[in-house]
């Protein structure tokens, strides 16, 4: 009887150890799956951020070009205004004479 009980006890201990190992493996797998999912979400977010940065850089670049274009137009208008003022000055001088 004692031998039988000891044998059952050993069998139960082995079963318990197997269940513990399976539970640990399951927990590890669940943890790994959660990490993998979190990493995938992070990768998607990072890619979205890269696209946003690229879009903003393109926008900034186009704005810089627009600023240069406006500066050039302003300079041309200032030159035209100077020429018009000079011509007006000349006309006024000739009119006074």
Order of alpha helices (4+ residues) and beta strands (2+ residues): alpha
